């Protein structure tokens, strides 16, 4: 029996790639690959050339992240005439007419720029999720660059879409170029592009662990050593490189260190399933507008109309401008009344869907997270009427984690990203986990789509 176990273990170890340096197995005869995450590299072999491309991709992600954020910040300052402070404060101090004019200019510019880009790069791939999940990881660098620059300009001018799509896309595009240059295999290229996408997110939000988990859990779909090791390396390199221009502190500064309470835990157990149901409706809305988004000549004028509507609404609610980062921070630190938080929760998904439906290209991470934050803050303030004592900011953090975890169908990445974005939250990690788990389970069983899979383009039907 012992000899047979030893032979089976040796057979397993022979299948592992790369082969272990120590060939002699333990006296038990059991193989290292019996631990499920100690799998073979498979077709995405972690060769020296692959590791070199991981390092190069990380550097490229950090540099492109800096470039995209420089474009975004410059557009914000020019559009609303401020130089210091938060984007939300800059918008609030701008005249109402300037807010509307900024969005109208963004719509006119975006409509023409996206129309021309799509016309002259027709057939070139710029959907990173689809390229990894259903393709070979190849992306068009020029189309990705054009899409990213246009996106950051219009977001800086107030469009309600996420800023992370551009660095995520440029990370993937850089990886695609490097994979072609180094003659990596198809599977190596797909993994490298996935690492680049997660590293792009990590670089602009200073979330290296969250970016790596985003790579593994969302883009690749599995956490094992051959996946998480290059994902971690790429995200760390990208984050450190981005410190050349971007700050090394938390994205959401000044968030208090909240503490656990029985009230918060009970609320999390009740609110989690509700947030899961709401996330399903939110994802379905995103999926619907993505499938019916403006195209052709309509896409020339649709952004002008959609952004103009947002500009008018923004006269009353300037928090809706941009990706929602400042809106989430306000909720995390306990800002906002019941009425304001309810209004922002109702309006943010609608104006984001309006922008996407007009044909605009952008992300959904921060708009989704900010929606969860104001929803959590609103439900928490209402809960405090019956069971007072817990700050509304704690509810907002729990709501944000639950919403983004359920909407991404990635609870581990969602939790980690909220913790890293605030560099706080360990004191309320149990309620955060309870809400995120239940919200994700509910969304999974009701529908199962995510904010990424719901946006995939329609499959072309074959004609015979």
N, C-alpha and C positions, 0 to 999 in steps of 0.2 A: 504493500500500500504506500509506504513512504517513498519507495523508488518511483512508483507511478506518479505521485504528486510532484516529485522533483522533476520528472521528465516533462510533465505538463507545464510547470512553472518555467522551465528552460525554453519550452516551445513558445510560451507567451512572451518571454523576454526577447526572443529572437525576432518576434514580430514588431517589437517596439522600434520606433524611429524618432530620435537617434538612439543608437544602442548605448546602454549604460557603460561607463568606463570600468566599473567594478563588475566583472562577469560572474564572479562566484556568488551564488545566492545564499540566503540565510539557511541555517540548519533545519528550519521548519519545512523548507521546500516550497514555501508559498512565494508567489511572484509579486513584484511591486505593482504590476498592472491590475491586480485584484482590487486596488483602491480605484473607484470609478473615474476620478479626475486625473489619474496618472495614465492617460491614454496615449496612444501613438499620435504623432503629429498628423498622420494621414497624408493626404495630398498636399496640404499646406505645411510642408516641411520647414522647420525652423532652422534653416541653413545659415551659415555666416553671412551670405549675401542678403538673405531676408532680414537679419538683425541690422545690417548696415542700412538697409532701406527703411527700417523702422526708425532708426535714429535720424535719417535724412527727412523722413516724413514728419517727425516730431518738430524738427527745426522749421520746416516749411509751414506747418500748421501754426506755430507760434508767430512767425513773421506775417503770414497772411491774416491771422487774427488781429495783430496790431494794425495792419493796413486797413482792414474792414472797420475797425473801431475808430481809427483816425478819420476815415471818410464819414462815418456816422456822426461823430462829435462835431466835425466841421460843419456838416449840414445842419445840425441842431442849432449851433451858435449863429450861423448866418440866417437861418429861417426865423428865429425868434429873438435875435438881437441881445443875447446874454453871453457872458464869458466865464462866469463862475457859478457854483451852486448846482442844484439838481435840474434835470430836464423839466420836471413838473413845475418847479418854481419859475423857471424861465418862461414856460408857456403861460402860467398864471399872470405873470407880470406883462406879457405881451397884450396889446390891444385886441379886442374881439375881431376887428377887421383884419388884423395881421394873421390871426389864427386861421380864419377862413381862406384868406389869400394864399397862405403857405400851403394849405391842403389842395387848393385848386391848381397851384403851380406844380405841386407834386403829382397830381393826377394827370395833368397835361404832359409833363415830362415823362412820367412812367408809362403812360399809354403809348406814346410815340416810340420811346426807347425799347420797350418790350416787344412792340410790334415789329420793329426793324430787326431786332436781334433774332426773334423767332423766324422771321422770313429768311434772313441770310444765313442762318445756321440750322435750317430745317433738317430734321432727321438725326441731328447730333444729340447725344444723350447728356442730360443734366439733372436726372433724378437719382440721387445717390441711393435711396432706399431700394428702388426698383433694380438698380444696377447690381446691388449686392444680393438681394433676395431672389431675383428672377433672371439675372444676367451674369456676365462674366467679370463685372467690376470695371469695365471700360467706361470712361467719362470724357466728354469733350472739354478740354481745358478752356478754350476761348469762350464757349457758351456758358460754362460755369462762372468764369470770371465776369463776363458781361452781366449775367443774371445777378451775381452777388453785389456788384458795384451799384447797379440800379436799385436793388432792394435796399441797401444801406442808405442811399440818398433819400428815398421816399420815406423810409422809417424815420430818419432824422428830421424830416419835414413834417412828421406827425402821423403817418399811416399806422394803423393799428394791426401790425403784424410783428412777428418775432425777429430779433436781430441775429439769433444764433444760426439761422439757416445758411447765411453766407459763409461764415468761417467753417461750419460743418461741411458745406459743399466744396469749399476751396481745399479743405483738408483731404477730402476724398479725391478731388481732381489732381492734387499734387501727388498723392499716392498712386493714382492711375498712371501718371506720366513716369514716375520713378519705377513702377513695376514693368512698364513697357521698355524703359531704358535698360533695366537690369535683367530682362528676359525671365521674369518669374513665371511660375506656372499659373494656370487659371485660378486654382484654389488659393495659392499664395497671394495673387493679386486681389482677390475678393477679401481676404483677411486683412491685407494691408490697407485697402480702401476703407474697410470698416474701422480699423484702428485710426485712420486719418480723420474720419467723420467724428468719432468720439473725442479725439484729441482737439479738434477744432472747437467743439463745445467746451472742453476743459480749459482751453487757453483763454477764451474771452470771459469766462465766468470764474476763473481761478478755482476750478473744481477737479483736480487730477483724478481722485478716486471715483467721483461721480462720472467723469468722462469715460474712464475705463469700464465701469459697470454698464454705462450706456452702450458702449461698443459691444460688450459680451451679451447683455440681456436683451437689448433692442435690435441692434444691427446684425449681430451674428446669431443670437438665439440660443446660447448655451455657455455655461461657465465651466471651463476646464483649464488645466494648466497651459496647454498649448495655445489657448485663446487669451486668457487673462494676463499671462506674462507679457506678451507683446503689447497688449492693450494698455497695461499699466506703464510700461516703458515709454510708449509713444505719448501718452497723456502727460506724464511727468515732464518729459523733454519739451513738449509744446507749452506747458504752463510756465516752466522756468524761462523759456525763450521769450514768451509774451511779456515777461516782467521788464523787458527792455523799454516798453512803452506803457503797459497797463500796470496798475498798482497790485501789490502782493497781498493786500488785505481782503477781507470778506466783501462780496458784492453788496450785501445788505449790512451796512454798518450801524451800530447803535442799537441792535436788537437786544432787549433784556434777557437775562438768564432766568427763564421761567422755571418754576418748580412744580413737581407733581402734586395733584390734588384728587381726591375721590370724585369731586364734581366733574373735573375734566375727563377722567377715565369713563365715568358713566355716560357723559355726553358723547365721547368718542365712539363708544359701543353703539349708541343710538344714531349718531350722525353718519358714521361710516357707510352703512347700507344706503342711506339717502343720497349721499354724495356719489356713490356708485351708480345709482339710477340716473342722477342728473348728468353724470359724465357720459352715459350712454346717449342721452339726448343731445348733448354737446357734440359728441363724435359723429352722430348721425347728421347733424346740421353741417358740420365740416365736410363730411363725405358728400352730401347733396350739393353744396355749392361748388365743391371741387369738380364734380362730374358735369355740372351745368355752368361752369365758369364761362365768361365771355371769351369769344374766339373770333378770328378773322377781323374784319373792319370794325365790328362792334367793340373789340378790345382796344381800339384807338380812343374811344370816348368814354367807355365804361368806367375807367379809373377816375376820370375827371368828375363824373357824376357821383360815384361812390365816395371819393375823398371829400367832395364838396359837402355831402350830407354829414360826414363825420365832422367836418369843420364847423358846421352849424350847431351840431349837438355839443361840440367841444366848447362852445361859448359858455354853456352852463356847466359842463363836466370836462374840464381840461385834463383830468386824470386819465381820460380815455385815449389821449394822444400817445403815439409810440407803442412800444411793446408791453407796457404795463409794469415795468420794473419799479418805478417810484410808487405806483399804486399798491403793489404788494408790500413794499417797505412800510408805507403808512399803516397798513393793516397789521404788520408784524410788531410795530411799536405801540399798537393800541389806539391808532387814530381812527376817526370816522364815527358818525352816528348811525343809528339803526337805519334811518331813511337813506343816507348817503351810501352805505354799504350795500343795501338792497338794490338801489338804482345802478350802482357800478356792476354788481353781479349780473343784473338783467341785461345791461347795455354792452358790456365788454364782449361777450360772445357774439352778439348781433353785429357790432361794428367790425369785429375781426372777420366774421363770415362775409360781410358786405365787401370788405377790401379784397378778400381772397376770391370771391365770386366775380369781381370785376376783372380778374385776370392777373392780379398782382402776385408776385412770387415772394415768399417769406416764410418764417418759421411760426411755430405754434407753442413752443415750450413755455416762454414767459407769459404770453397771453393766457395760457391754460393755468399756469401756476398762480398768476394774479387773480384769476377768476375764483380759484379755490381758496385763496387767502381772504378775499372779501366775503365769500360765501361763509367760510368758517367764522370770520369776525361777526357777521350778521347773526348767524345761528347761535354763536356764543353769547352775544349781548342779550338775545332773547332768552337764552337758558339762564343767564344771570338774574333775570327777574324772579325766577323760581328758586334758583340755588346760587346766590351771589358768592363772590369771594375770589374768583379766578379772573385774571386780566384777559381782556379780549384778544390781546396779541397772541396768547398761548393758543386760543381757539383758532386764530388765523393760521398759525404754523401747522397745526394738526390738519386743518382743512386743506392747506396747500399741498401737504405731503399726500393726503388721501386722493385729492383730485388729480395731481400729476401722476401718481402711481397707477391709478385706475385708467387714466386717459392714455398713458403710454403702455399699459399692460406690462409694467415693469416695476413692481413694488420695491425691490431692493434698490434699484437706481433712483427711484423717486425719493425714498427716505434719505439716502445718502446725499443726494443733490440738495435737499432742503437743509440738512445739517451743515454741509460745506458752504452753501451760499450765505448762511447766517453765522457760521462758526459758533453756533449755539444750538440748544435743543435737547441735549442729552438728559436734562432733568425731566423732560416730558416725553422721552423716547417710547415709553410703554403705551401711553395714549396715542402717540403718532403711529406706532406699529398696529395697534388695534384698529384704528380707523382706516389705515392704508390697506391692511389685509382684507377687511370686510368690504371696503369699497371696490377693490380690485376683483375679489371673488364675485361680487354681485354683477359688476360689469362684464366679467368673463362669461358667466353663465347666461346672462340676458342676451348678450350680443357677441362680444369677443373681438370686435374691431378696436383699433387704437387710432390716435390722431395721425399716425404715420401710414398704417395700412388702409385707412379710410380715404386717403388722398391719392392712392395709386391710380394711374390712368387706366382707362378701360382697355381690356385686351382686344387686339385686332382679330376679328373673326376671319377665318380662312374661307375662301370661296373656291368651289371645285367646278 
